[in-house]
Amino acid sequence: MKLCMIGTGYVGLVSGVCFSDLGNEVICVDRDIKKIQNLKKGIIPIYEPGLDELVKKNYNNNRLKFSTNLKESISKSDIIFICVGTPTKKNGIGADLSQIYNVAKEIRSVISKFKIIITKSTVPVTTGDEIEKIISQKTSKKLFSVVSNPEFLREGEAIRDFIYPDRVVVGTDNKRSNRILKNLYSPLMSKGAKYINTSRRAAELIKYASNAFLATKITFINEIANLCEKINVNVEDISIGMGLDKRIGGRFLRAGPAYGGSCFPKDTKAIVNTANKFQTNLSVIKSVVKSNENRSSLLLNRVIDILDGKVKNKKICFLGVTFKANTDDMRDSSSLSMIPSLLKKGAKINYFDPTGEKDDFKKFKDVNFSSNINSAIKESDLIIIHTEWNDFKSINFKKIVVKKKFIVFDMRNIYSPLKMKKQKIKYFGLGC
Ligand SMILES: NC(=O)c1ccc[n+]([C@@H]2O[C@H](COP(=O)([O-])OP(=O)(O)OC[C@H]3O[C@@H](n4cnc5c(N)ncnc54)[C@H](O)[C@@H]3O)[C@@H](O)[C@H]2O)c1
């Protein structure tokens, strides 16, 4: 099939490449000229394990193309996936859908034969109705069908998640579109994915409800961790004890910093905003948003306590600054609020991240990027394990750190408190 992915970011690039690997002809379009020029040269704009090779393979065999020409790419394709960003509005309330509607306006001027227009971007309920309205202002409804097909891939596991999804959700009442999409996704269904056809609005809501539920699970265990710290119980025992119950499940039940990334923070706020529009109070999700927003300052206070209130001139090292491991995505990472707050209190920050130096911290005089773990932690008073990269799981702190009285604050509970105690390392975990 001939596909066009509009927006070549985490979702558009990964799904475009995977669709091409399944034998489809795919054009990945982006308005970012540099990004497309680089992709044509084999330079991948994001860190995603395995993506590099898959792009090269499919670009070289001509099934995958890159373009900045939106109109030409649309007219050459039968199925158009909208994969542009849907960030939170500048006023902090609801999703900014301007990128989506701009694309809809471009699409409507090109359609001359039947096309399926799909939102793969996460969009609030009724966005599909709006896209249909925009396109039908210039095009006959017989020439297009607007479908919701939300994407559930996780950064860091994106290729695997795309090829082996738990489910493929297709929201449409249009039989022709449903038949074509079932065919497009049939190679994934033969690997065990369930194909679910729902109404368009239901598909839009499934995505938000799923993300809000996962964010709730994380926030729930983070709050239980706060209680554990007060009663001398290890939250890891609670996670295991709860997670073995099949009704609960152990995934997304590990205490850590505030959830971040490009999805959970914006999607929880957006679903609350949608519900408000329909006079519905999503009180659980509202409190999740609030609890998560408070978490970074709560952990900041914990850092201050760990340092006995003496933060000034302390050398603090962050291991990992992205919102989670195996991605270079900094969007809404808790390090973005914690590092500036510690700087204000006079700390000197050093950090190492396996995905390299971050532009976000270049403006700060007292933030230094180290190119490896050893040089990052060597002179530290306090080492904060912020992200759960495998690289951080077996560090010989005693051998590397030169200070006698250094402290490790493990925000991912990677290390065993008992083993650290045996090594006489002053160690703090979360919820223990
Ligand atoms: N990142 C994830 O893990 C993930 C997972 C599932 C769903 N989603 C959803 O998918 C959507 C995209 O997320 P992302 O992380 O891939 O975003 P992204 O910011 O990485 O990529 C979006 C791309 O769209 C391009 N773009 C914007 N307007 C354009 C236009 N008019 N023409 C061509 N290109 C245009 C941008 O230049 C950018 O490269 C969002 O709605 C997000 O919520 C993201």
The ligand as a Gaussian input file, in Angstrom:
#p B3LYP/6-31G(d) Opt

LIG

0 1
 N        6.475000      10.087000      21.504000
 C        5.768000       9.019000      21.863000
 O        6.256000       8.104000      22.526000
 C        4.317000       8.889000      21.442000
 C        3.660000       7.666000      21.599000
 C        2.334000       7.566000      21.189000
 C        1.677000       8.663000      20.672000
 N        2.324000       9.857000      20.556000
 C        1.605000      10.985000      19.982000
 O        2.009000      11.123000      18.613000
 C        2.058000      12.496000      18.244000
 C        3.432000      12.870000      17.739000
 O        4.338000      12.691000      18.794000
 P        5.924000      12.680000      18.537000
 O        6.555000      12.409000      19.842000
 O        6.227000      11.801000      17.373000
 O        6.143000      14.223000      18.128000
 P        7.457000      14.898000      17.524000
 O        7.453000      16.278000      18.028000
 O        8.640000      14.024000      17.767000
 O        7.194000      14.896000      15.941000
 C        6.234000      15.666000      15.312000
 C        6.784000      16.065000      13.956000
 O        5.737000      16.687000      13.198000
 C        6.323000      17.663000      12.345000
 N        5.291000      18.551000      11.849000
 C        4.510000      19.429000      12.516000
 N        3.661000      20.062000      11.682000
 C        3.917000      19.589000      10.439000
 C        3.376000      19.832000       9.142000
 N        2.425000      20.731000       8.959000
 N        3.883000      19.165000       8.107000
 C        4.865000      18.259000       8.271000
 N        5.404000      17.959000       9.468000
 C        4.940000      18.616000      10.535000
 C        7.335000      18.325000      13.278000
 O        8.312000      19.038000      12.561000
 C        7.907000      17.110000      14.010000
 O        9.059000      16.586000      13.364000
 C        1.604000      13.283000      19.486000
 O        0.227000      13.497000      19.412000
 C        1.919000      12.315000      20.616000
 O        1.097000      12.520000      21.748000
 C        3.642000       9.997000      20.906000

